[in-house]
Amino acid sequence: MTSRDRIELSEDQRRELIGVVRAGRSEQRLALRARIVLHAARGHPTTVIASALGVCEDTVRKWRHRWCLTPGLTSLGDAERSGRPPVFSPVQIAEVKALACQPPAASGLPLSRWSCPDLASHVISGGICQTISPSTVRRWLRQDALKPWQCQSWIFIRDPDFAAKAERVLDLYARQWDGKPLGDNDFVISADEKTSIQARCRCHPSLPAGKSRMMRVSHDYHRRGALAYLAAYDVHRAKVFGRC
């Protein structure tokens, strides 16, 4: 049967289609559609093309007609599909994101920070959505890089003499004191302590890990008192001094 969609190719179009067919990285569906157009350009009827390429005649008619409407490789691509209709409206998504940007206390919840399960539960109880999963909430928040479960602390400086005190410390780090450089026998030490370190001794020796078995440690232990660890760091020589 002769198709009403007669195809005539220019040299550039023919060369482009042959390149798609011969390229090793071309999608097979795109290469098949290019072969259909090339066969049609040679004047082959639809039935012959379908038999030669192992496809149904409706497939041949479809891509012949697509090419005739808009000649070019863009006509051989897949058309946009609507897909599954959205379950949630843009307003609902915006309300969930806005809720995540507020502390839980603003919604009357005794929580320090949001988690995705807590958000999903509150969204359902608040009537924003009838049902929603924590993974959906996580996906929406990821779109705008929202992480309400993370926090960053800061401190307000209330000491009116902070600038003068900080300047002296910074001068020491720069090996300066009262405008003069420190000598070779001058040391800048940063010290701290860790108190109440429990000295515990297990009642039974630990068993090493084995095949399909993690290391086993006895839960029972004897108290051997508490220790305090004092440590000092030589800022300019990068040495640590420690003592219990």
C-alpha positions as protocol buffer text, in pm:
chain_id: "A"
residue {
  index: 1
  type: MET
  ca { x: 0 y: 0 z: 0 }
}
residue {
  index: 2
  type: THR
  ca { x: 137 y: 340 z: -98 }
}
residue {
  index: 3
  type: SER
  ca { x: 134 y: 602 z: 179 }
}
residue {
  index: 4
  type: ARG
  ca { x: 11 y: 954 z: 124 }
}
residue {
  index: 5
  type: ASP
  ca { x: 306 y: 1078 z: 334 }
}
residue {
  index: 6
  type: ARG
  ca { x: 570 y: 1100 z: 63 }
}
residue {
  index: 7
  type: ILE
  ca { x: 917 y: 1181 z: 196 }
}
residue {
  index: 8
  type: GLU
  ca { x: 1191 y: 1360 z: 5 }
}
residue {
  index: 9
  type: LEU
  ca { x: 1525 y: 1409 z: 179 }
}
residue {
  index: 10
  type: SER
  ca { x: 1793 y: 1663 z: 119 }
}
residue {
  index: 11
  type: GLU
  ca { x: 2156 y: 1551 z: 118 }
}
residue {
  index: 12
  type: ASP
  ca { x: 2210 y: 1693 z: 466 }
}
residue {
  index: 13
  type: GLN
  ca { x: 1904 y: 1517 z: 604 }
}
residue {
  index: 14
  type: ARG
  ca { x: 2003 y: 1187 z: 442 }
}
residue {
  index: 15
  type: ARG
  ca { x: 2357 y: 1217 z: 578 }
}
residue {
  index: 16
  type: GLU
  ca { x: 2224 y: 1294 z: 926 }
}
residue {
  index: 17
  type: LEU
  ca { x: 1988 y: 997 z: 927 }
}
residue {
  index: 18
  type: ILE
  ca { x: 2258 y: 759 z: 805 }
}
residue {
  index: 19
  type: GLY
  ca { x: 2484 y: 886 z: 1081 }
}
residue {
  index: 20
  type: VAL
  ca { x: 2220 y: 805 z: 1342 }
}
residue {
  index: 21
  type: VAL
  ca { x: 2176 y: 453 z: 1201 }
}
residue {
  index: 22
  type: ARG
  ca { x: 2549 y: 379 z: 1190 }
}
residue {
  index: 23
  type: ALA
  ca { x: 2647 y: 539 z: 1521 }
}
residue {
  index: 24
  type: GLY
  ca { x: 2718 y: 283 z: 1789 }
}
residue {
  index: 25
  type: ARG
  ca { x: 2583 y: 502 z: 2067 }
}
residue {
  index: 26
  type: SER
  ca { x: 2249 y: 584 z: 1908 }
}
residue {
  index: 27
  type: GLU
  ca { x: 1938 y: 469 z: 2088 }
}
residue {
  index: 28
  type: GLN
  ca { x: 1791 y: 171 z: 1909 }
}
residue {
  index: 29
  type: ARG
  ca { x: 1445 y: 322 z: 1896 }
}
residue {
  index: 30
  type: LEU
  ca { x: 1586 y: 638 z: 1734 }
}
residue {
  index: 31
  type: ALA
  ca { x: 1791 y: 431 z: 1487 }
}
residue {
  index: 32
  type: LEU
  ca { x: 1479 y: 230 z: 1396 }
}
residue {
  index: 33
  type: ARG
  ca { x: 1280 y: 546 z: 1325 }
}
residue {
  index: 34
  type: ALA
  ca { x: 1565 y: 679 z: 1111 }
}
residue {
  index: 35
  type: ARG
  ca { x: 1561 y: 354 z: 907 }
}
residue {
  index: 36
  type: ILE
  ca { x: 1187 y: 392 z: 852 }
}
residue {
  index: 37
  type: VAL
  ca { x: 1236 y: 742 z: 712 }
}
residue {
  index: 38
  type: LEU
  ca { x: 1525 y: 628 z: 489 }
}
residue {
  index: 39
  type: HIS
  ca { x: 1320 y: 340 z: 349 }
}
residue {
  index: 40
  type: ALA
  ca { x: 1025 y: 573 z: 291 }
}
residue {
  index: 41
  type: ALA
  ca { x: 1251 y: 820 z: 109 }
}
residue {
  index: 42
  type: ARG
  ca { x: 1349 y: 541 z: -134 }
}
residue {
  index: 43
  type: GLY
  ca { x: 982 y: 505 z: -227 }
}
residue {
  index: 44
  type: HIS
  ca { x: 917 y: 178 z: -45 }
}
residue {
  index: 45
  type: PRO
  ca { x: 554 y: 118 z: 52 }
}
residue {
  index: 46
  type: THR
  ca { x: 449 y: 86 z: 416 }
}
residue {
  index: 47
  type: THR
  ca { x: 399 y: -291 z: 404 }
}
residue {
  index: 48
  type: VAL
  ca { x: 748 y: -350 z: 263 }
}
residue {
  index: 49
  type: ILE
  ca { x: 909 y: -127 z: 527 }
}
residue {
  index: 50
  type: ALA
  ca { x: 719 y: -299 z: 808 }
}
residue {
  index: 51
  type: SER
  ca { x: 821 y: -642 z: 684 }
}
residue {
  index: 52
  type: ALA
  ca { x: 1186 y: -545 z: 634 }
}
residue {
  index: 53
  type: LEU
  ca { x: 1226 y: -388 z: 978 }
}
residue {
  index: 54
  type: GLY
  ca { x: 1005 y: -629 z: 1174 }
}
residue {
  index: 55
  type: VAL
  ca { x: 754 y: -370 z: 1297 }
}
residue {
  index: 56
  type: CYS
  ca { x: 384 y: -323 z: 1248 }
}
residue {
  index: 57
  type: GLU
  ca { x: 247 y: -103 z: 972 }
}
residue {
  index: 58
  type: ASP
  ca { x: 99 y: 145 z: 1218 }
}
residue {
  index: 59
  type: THR
  ca { x: 448 y: 216 z: 1351 }
}
residue {
  index: 60
  type: VAL
  ca { x: 573 y: 291 z: 999 }
}
residue {
  index: 61
  type: ARG
  ca { x: 277 y: 520 z: 928 }
}
residue {
  index: 62
  type: LYS
  ca { x: 326 y: 701 z: 1255 }
}
residue {
  index: 63
  type: TRP
  ca { x: 691 y: 798 z: 1193 }
}
residue {
  index: 64
  type: ARG
  ca { x: 637 y: 874 z: 826 }
}
residue {
  index: 65
  type: HIS
  ca { x: 363 y: 1113 z: 922 }
}
residue {
  index: 66
  type: ARG
  ca { x: 572 y: 1269 z: 1203 }
}
residue {
  index: 67
  type: TRP
  ca { x: 856 y: 1336 z: 959 }
}
residue {
  index: 68
  type: CYS
  ca { x: 626 y: 1490 z: 701 }
}
residue {
  index: 69
  type: LEU
  ca { x: 480 y: 1728 z: 959 }
}
residue {
  index: 70
  type: THR
  ca { x: 817 y: 1851 z: 1092 }
}
residue {
  index: 71
  type: PRO
  ca { x: 1114 y: 1720 z: 891 }
}
residue {
  index: 72
  type: GLY
  ca { x: 1421 y: 1674 z: 1108 }
}
residue {
  index: 73
  type: LEU
  ca { x: 1560 y: 1453 z: 1383 }
}
residue {
  index: 74
  type: THR
  ca { x: 1350 y: 1631 z: 1645 }
}
residue {
  index: 75
  type: SER
  ca { x: 1038 y: 1473 z: 1493 }
}
residue {
  index: 76
  type: LEU
  ca { x: 1179 y: 1125 z: 1569 }
}
residue {
  index: 77
  type: GLY
  ca { x: 1202 y: 1186 z: 1942 }
}
residue {
  index: 78
  type: ASP
  ca { x: 943 y: 1082 z: 2198 }
}
residue {
  index: 79
  type: ALA
  ca { x: 656 y: 1321 z: 2253 }
}
residue {
  index: 80
  type: GLU
  ca { x: 604 y: 1466 z: 2599 }
}
residue {
  index: 81
  type: ARG
  ca { x: 383 y: 1256 z: 2821 }
}
residue {
  index: 82
  type: SER
  ca { x: 161 y: 1392 z: 3093 }
}
residue {
  index: 83
  type: GLY
  ca { x: 237 y: 1099 z: 3322 }
}
residue {
  index: 84
  type: ARG
  ca { x: 48 y: 1023 z: 3639 }
}
residue {
  index: 85
  type: PRO
  ca { x: -160 y: 1316 z: 3759 }
}
residue {
  index: 86
  type: PRO
  ca { x: -6 y: 1488 z: 4064 }
}
residue {
  index: 87
  type: VAL
  ca { x: -137 y: 1375 z: 4400 }
}
residue {
  index: 88
  type: PHE
  ca { x: -40 y: 1692 z: 4587 }
}
residue {
  index: 89
  type: SER
  ca { x: -105 y: 2047 z: 4478 }
}
residue {
  index: 90
  type: PRO
  ca { x: 168 y: 2315 z: 4466 }
}
residue {
  index: 91
  type: VAL
  ca { x: -5 y: 2490 z: 4756 }
}
residue {
  index: 92
  type: GLN
  ca { x: 25 y: 2180 z: 4974 }
}
residue {
  index: 93
  type: ILE
  ca { x: 393 y: 2143 z: 4888 }
}
residue {
  index: 94
  type: ALA
  ca { x: 455 y: 2511 z: 4972 }
}
residue {
  index: 95
  type: GLU
  ca { x: 272 y: 2475 z: 5306 }
}
residue {
  index: 96
  type: VAL
  ca { x: 485 y: 2176 z: 5405 }
}
residue {
  index: 97
  type: LYS
  ca { x: 806 y: 2361 z: 5318 }
}
residue {
  index: 98
  type: ALA
  ca { x: 688 y: 2668 z: 5508 }
}
residue {
  index: 99
  type: LEU
  ca { x: 609 y: 2450 z: 5810 }
}
residue {
  index: 100
  type: ALA
  ca { x: 960 y: 2304 z: 5799 }
}
residue {
  index: 101
  type: CYS
  ca { x: 1106 y: 2657 z: 5812 }
}
residue {
  index: 102
  type: GLN
  ca { x: 934 y: 2725 z: 6146 }
}
residue {
  index: 103
  type: PRO
  ca { x: 1036 y: 2577 z: 6482 }
}
residue {
  index: 104
  type: PRO
  ca { x: 805 y: 2304 z: 6613 }
}
residue {
  index: 105
  type: ALA
  ca { x: 720 y: 2523 z: 6912 }
}
residue {
  index: 106
  type: ALA
  ca { x: 538 y: 2760 z: 6676 }
}
residue {
  index: 107
  type: SER
  ca { x: 297 y: 2474 z: 6603 }
}
residue {
  index: 108
  type: GLY
  ca { x: 256 y: 2389 z: 6971 }
}
residue {
  index: 109
  type: LEU
  ca { x: 473 y: 2075 z: 6961 }
}
residue {
  index: 110
  type: PRO
  ca { x: 721 y: 1987 z: 7240 }
}
residue {
  index: 111
  type: LEU
  ca { x: 1004 y: 1920 z: 6992 }
}
residue {
  index: 112
  type: SER
  ca { x: 1343 y: 2084 z: 6964 }
}
residue {
  index: 113
  type: ARG
  ca { x: 1365 y: 2030 z: 6587 }
}
residue {
  index: 114
  type: TRP
  ca { x: 1171 y: 1872 z: 6302 }
}
residue {
  index: 115
  type: SER
  ca { x: 1223 y: 1528 z: 6157 }
}
residue {
  index: 116
  type: CYS
  ca { x: 1057 y: 1398 z: 5842 }
}
residue {
  index: 117
  type: PRO
  ca { x: 829 y: 1154 z: 6030 }
}
residue {
  index: 118
  type: ASP
  ca { x: 727 y: 1433 z: 6271 }
}
residue {
  index: 119
  type: LEU
  ca { x: 655 y: 1668 z: 5981 }
}
residue {
  index: 120
  type: ALA
  ca { x: 449 y: 1405 z: 5797 }
}
residue {
  index: 121
  type: SER
  ca { x: 248 y: 1330 z: 6111 }
}
residue {
  index: 122
  type: HIS
  ca { x: 181 y: 1698 z: 6183 }
}
residue {
  index: 123
  type: VAL
  ca { x: 87 y: 1769 z: 5820 }
}
residue {
  index: 124
  type: ILE
  ca { x: -178 y: 1495 z: 5836 }
}
residue {
  index: 125
  type: SER
  ca { x: -310 y: 1600 z: 6177 }
}
residue {
  index: 126
  type: GLY
  ca { x: -318 y: 1964 z: 6066 }
}
residue {
  index: 127
  type: GLY
  ca { x: -533 y: 1883 z: 5764 }
}
residue {
  index: 128
  type: ILE
  ca { x: -279 y: 1997 z: 5504 }
}
residue {
  index: 129
  type: CYS
  ca { x: -279 y: 1650 z: 5344 }
}
residue {
  index: 130
  type: GLN
  ca { x: -493 y: 1347 z: 5403 }
}
residue {
  index: 131
  type: THR
  ca { x: -195 y: 1115 z: 5381 }
}
residue {
  index: 132
  type: ILE
  ca { x: 175 y: 1162 z: 5316 }
}
residue {
  index: 133
  type: SER
  ca { x: 488 y: 958 z: 5380 }
}
residue {
  index: 134
  type: PRO
  ca { x: 811 y: 1080 z: 5542 }
}
residue {
  index: 135
  type: SER
  ca { x: 1001 y: 994 z: 5222 }
}
residue {
  index: 136
  type: THR
  ca { x: 777 y: 1233 z: 5024 }
}
residue {
  index: 137
  type: VAL
  ca { x: 843 y: 1509 z: 5277 }
}
residue {
  index: 138
  type: ARG
  ca { x: 1217 y: 1438 z: 5256 }
}
residue {
  index: 139
  type: ARG
  ca { x: 1206 y: 1459 z: 4875 }
}
residue {
  index: 140
  type: TRP
  ca { x: 1027 y: 1796 z: 4884 }
}
residue {
  index: 141
  type: LEU
  ca { x: 1272 y: 1940 z: 5136 }
}
residue {
  index: 142
  type: ARG
  ca { x: 1567 y: 1813 z: 4933 }
}
residue {
  index: 143
  type: GLN
  ca { x: 1448 y: 2020 z: 4635 }
}
residue {
  index: 144
  type: ASP
  ca { x: 1521 y: 2342 z: 4829 }
}
residue {
  index: 145
  type: ALA
  ca { x: 1807 y: 2200 z: 5042 }
}
residue {
  index: 146
  type: LEU
  ca { x: 1598 y: 2234 z: 5359 }
}
residue {
  index: 147
  type: LYS
  ca { x: 1731 y: 2041 z: 5660 }
}
residue {
  index: 148
  type: PRO
  ca { x: 1527 y: 2145 z: 5966 }
}
residue {
  index: 149
  type: TRP
  ca { x: 1675 y: 1860 z: 6173 }
}
residue {
  index: 150
  type: GLN
  ca { x: 2017 y: 2028 z: 6162 }
}
residue {
  index: 151
  type: CYS
  ca { x: 2109 y: 2326 z: 6377 }
}
residue {
  index: 152
  type: GLN
  ca { x: 2403 y: 2564 z: 6412 }
}
residue {
  index: 153
  type: SER
  ca { x: 2473 y: 2738 z: 6738 }
}
residue {
  index: 154
  type: TRP
  ca { x: 2629 y: 3076 z: 6801 }
}
residue {
  index: 155
  type: ILE
  ca { x: 2706 y: 3297 z: 7101 }
}
residue {
  index: 156
  type: PHE
  ca { x: 2658 y: 3667 z: 7161 }
}
residue {
  index: 157
  type: ILE
  ca { x: 2961 y: 3850 z: 7297 }
}
residue {
  index: 158
  type: ARG
  ca { x: 2858 y: 4049 z: 7607 }
}
residue {
  index: 159
  type: ASP
  ca { x: 3202 y: 4138 z: 7742 }
}
residue {
  index: 160
  type: PRO
  ca { x: 3266 y: 4508 z: 7669 }
}
residue {
  index: 161
  type: ASP
  ca { x: 3643 y: 4442 z: 7686 }
}
residue {
  index: 162
  type: PHE
  ca { x: 3632 y: 4148 z: 7447 }
}
residue {
  index: 163
  type: ALA
  ca { x: 3815 y: 4326 z: 7163 }
}
residue {
  index: 164
  type: ALA
  ca { x: 4113 y: 4418 z: 7385 }
}
residue {
  index: 165
  type: LYS
  ca { x: 4134 y: 4066 z: 7533 }
}
residue {
  index: 166
  type: ALA
  ca { x: 4106 y: 3898 z: 7194 }
}
residue {
  index: 167
  type: GLU
  ca { x: 4377 y: 4125 z: 7053 }
}
residue {
  index: 168
  type: ARG
  ca { x: 4625 y: 4007 z: 7316 }
}
residue {
  index: 169
  type: VAL
  ca { x: 4549 y: 3641 z: 7244 }
}
residue {
  index: 170
  type: LEU
  ca { x: 4583 y: 3692 z: 6870 }
}
residue {
  index: 171
  type: ASP
  ca { x: 4915 y: 3871 z: 6926 }
}
residue {
  index: 172
  type: LEU
  ca { x: 5042 y: 3565 z: 7115 }
}
residue {
  index: 173
  type: TYR
  ca { x: 4945 y: 3338 z: 6826 }
}
residue {
  index: 174
  type: ALA
  ca { x: 5143 y: 3574 z: 6601 }
}
residue {
  index: 175
  type: ARG
  ca { x: 5440 y: 3552 z: 6844 }
}
residue {
  index: 176
  type: GLN
  ca { x: 5398 y: 3913 z: 6955 }
}
residue {
  index: 177
  type: TRP
  ca { x: 5367 y: 4063 z: 7306 }
}
residue {
  index: 178
  type: ASP
  ca { x: 5338 y: 4432 z: 7378 }
}
residue {
  index: 179
  type: GLY
  ca { x: 5445 y: 4502 z: 7022 }
}
residue {
  index: 180
  type: LYS
  ca { x: 5767 y: 4299 z: 7051 }
}
residue {
  index: 181
  type: PRO
  ca { x: 5841 y: 3955 z: 6899 }
}
residue {
  index: 182
  type: LEU
  ca { x: 5876 y: 3658 z: 7133 }
}
residue {
  index: 183
  type: GLY
  ca { x: 6218 y: 3506 z: 7189 }
}
residue {
  index: 184
  type: ASP
  ca { x: 6332 y: 3149 z: 7130 }
}
residue {
  index: 185
  type: ASN
  ca { x: 6280 y: 3062 z: 7496 }
}
residue {
  index: 186
  type: ASP
  ca { x: 5926 y: 3199 z: 7506 }
}
residue {
  index: 187
  type: PHE
  ca { x: 5640 y: 2949 z: 7481 }
}
residue {
  index: 188
  type: VAL
  ca { x: 5271 y: 2995 z: 7409 }
}
residue {
  index: 189
  type: ILE
  ca { x: 5077 y: 2710 z: 7572 }
}
residue {
  index: 190
  type: SER
  ca { x: 4707 y: 2634 z: 7530 }
}
residue {
  index: 191
  type: ALA
  ca { x: 4597 y: 2410 z: 7818 }
}
residue {
  index: 192
  type: ASP
  ca { x: 4277 y: 2231 z: 7914 }
}
residue {
  index: 193
  type: GLU
  ca { x: 4164 y: 1944 z: 8134 }
}
residue {
  index: 194
  type: LYS
  ca { x: 3928 y: 1651 z: 8113 }
}
residue {
  index: 195
  type: THR
  ca { x: 3798 y: 1556 z: 8454 }
}
residue {
  index: 196
  type: SER
  ca { x: 3605 y: 1257 z: 8591 }
}
residue {
  index: 197
  type: ILE
  ca { x: 3742 y: 998 z: 8349 }
}
residue {
  index: 198
  type: GLN
  ca { x: 3628 y: 664 z: 8491 }
}
residue {
  index: 199
  type: ALA
  ca { x: 3899 y: 400 z: 8511 }
}
residue {
  index: 200
  type: ARG
  ca { x: 3711 y: 75 z: 8451 }
}
residue {
  index: 201
  type: CYS
  ca { x: 3840 y: -279 z: 8430 }
}
residue {
  index: 202
  type: ARG
  ca { x: 3628 y: -546 z: 8263 }
}
residue {
  index: 203
  type: CYS
  ca { x: 3553 y: -852 z: 8472 }
}
residue {
  index: 204
  type: HIS
  ca { x: 3617 y: -1085 z: 8177 }
}
residue {
  index: 205
  type: PRO
  ca { x: 3853 y: -1050 z: 7881 }
}
residue {
  index: 206
  type: SER
  ca { x: 3703 y: -930 z: 7554 }
}
residue {
  index: 207
  type: LEU
  ca { x: 3652 y: -1190 z: 7281 }
}
residue {
  index: 208
  type: PRO
  ca { x: 3795 y: -1103 z: 6938 }
}
residue {
  index: 209
  type: ALA
  ca { x: 3575 y: -1078 z: 6630 }
}
residue {
  index: 210
  type: GLY
  ca { x: 3533 y: -1385 z: 6412 }
}
residue {
  index: 211
  type: LYS
  ca { x: 3352 y: -1496 z: 6101 }
}
residue {
  index: 212
  type: SER
  ca { x: 2999 y: -1351 z: 6104 }
}
residue {
  index: 213
  type: ARG
  ca { x: 3056 y: -1242 z: 6465 }
}
residue {
  index: 214
  type: MET
  ca { x: 3140 y: -904 z: 6609 }
}
residue {
  index: 215
  type: MET
  ca { x: 3378 y: -847 z: 6899 }
}
residue {
  index: 216
  type: ARG
  ca { x: 3223 y: -927 z: 7236 }
}
residue {
  index: 217
  type: VAL
  ca { x: 3286 y: -715 z: 7544 }
}
residue {
  index: 218
  type: SER
  ca { x: 3175 y: -803 z: 7894 }
}
residue {
  index: 219
  type: HIS
  ca { x: 2917 y: -567 z: 8035 }
}
residue {
  index: 220
  type: ASP
  ca { x: 3037 y: -605 z: 8396 }
}
residue {
  index: 221
  type: TYR
  ca { x: 3335 y: -403 z: 8515 }
}
residue {
  index: 222
  type: HIS
  ca { x: 3520 y: -295 z: 8829 }
}
residue {
  index: 223
  type: ARG
  ca { x: 3563 y: 73 z: 8912 }
}
residue {
  index: 224
  type: ARG
  ca { x: 3922 y: 183 z: 8963 }
}
residue {
  index: 225
  type: GLY
  ca { x: 3845 y: 541 z: 9057 }
}
residue {
  index: 226
  type: ALA
  ca { x: 3833 y: 853 z: 8841 }
}
residue {
  index: 227
  type: LEU
  ca { x: 4117 y: 1030 z: 8663 }
}
residue {
  index: 228
  type: ALA
  ca { x: 4174 y: 1386 z: 8543 }
}
residue {
  index: 229
  type: TYR
  ca { x: 4369 y: 1435 z: 8221 }
}
residue {
  index: 230
  type: LEU
  ca { x: 4563 y: 1756 z: 8182 }
}
residue {
  index: 231
  type: ALA
  ca { x: 4686 y: 1850 z: 7836 }
}
residue {
  index: 232
  type: ALA
  ca { x: 4885 y: 2143 z: 7704 }
}
residue {
  index: 233
  type: TYR
  ca { x: 4950 y: 2232 z: 7341 }
}
residue {
  index: 234
  type: ASP
  ca { x: 5260 y: 2422 z: 7233 }
}
residue {
  index: 235
  type: VAL
  ca { x: 5104 y: 2649 z: 6970 }
}
residue {
  index: 236
  type: HIS
  ca { x: 5418 y: 2731 z: 6771 }
}
residue {
  index: 237
  type: ARG
  ca { x: 5603 y: 2399 z: 6803 }
}
residue {
  index: 238
  type: ALA
  ca { x: 5296 y: 2178 z: 6751 }
}
residue {
  index: 239
  type: LYS
  ca { x: 5369 y: 1958 z: 7054 }
}
residue {
  index: 240
  type: VAL
  ca { x: 5119 y: 1813 z: 7300 }
}
residue {
  index: 241
  type: PHE
  ca { x: 5203 y: 1753 z: 7666 }
}
residue {
  index: 242
  type: GLY
  ca { x: 4964 y: 1537 z: 7866 }
}
residue {
  index: 243
  type: ARG
  ca { x: 4948 y: 1393 z: 8217 }
}
residue {
  index: 244
  type: CYS
  ca { x: 4689 y: 1211 z: 8424 }
}
